[in-house]
Amino acid sequence: MCADIKRGLIITIDGPAGAGKSTVGRHLAQRLSYIYLDTGALYRAVAFKVLQEGISPESEDDISELCGKIKVHLENRQGGLRVFVDEQDVTENLRTEQIGLLASRVSAISVVRKFLLPVQQGMGAKGRIVAEGRDMGTVVFPDADVKFFLDAGLGERIRRRYEELARAGKKGDYPKVERDLIKRDSQDRERSVAPLKIPDNAVIIDSTNISVSEVVEKMMSVIMDYDRFCVRR
């Protein structure tokens, strides 16, 4: 099915932690002059609030109550995507391993996903969006125009995550980064609610041995083929 030309495309990028979804998503959105939607940041924002409030990640009732009180939204500002919780910009607080692991746990809670689903779908209502996460092409935008599944070897994903923390000034312990990422993989793939899996009709790209720019070029080729097909129809 071809997109409404006036709406523009909905493009999804799913994949595991460390595969490069955020970096590729930002570059692809910039290339297309589209909105970039980092859905993982929304779950990290809820996890940040859970941690800040001292709520147990095992207490679904308390987390449900929290979701009924807080407001989470994203804003595309010059320089990138900013994440707000109750009008407070929490963007710089979200990239720790602790928050990442907690986000993976709270994202398995159905009430959290229900809470954030309209936020995500609202941003994609007008199209012209690149949305990346772990259930974009399966749950949030199952009818997306173009779907990608971005993967990479485990060793490469661990290395990237370690270097990402180092660049952010958060020097990590390599074995701990490895343990945490393996744990996140397990949580994401085995959870009962919206587990990580390859969406139907997704184009799979292995980024292990190719650069960000090469991944973006592969994606652009797929998108251009989609556009040409729609024009021919």
Beta strands, then each sheet from edge to edge (+ up, - down):
strand 1: 10-14
strand 2: 35-38
strand 3: 72-77
strand 4: 80-85
strand 5: 88-89
strand 6: 129-133
strand 7: 146-151
strand 8: 203-206
sheet 1: 2+ 6+ 1+ 7+ 8+
sheet 2: 3+ 4- 5+
end
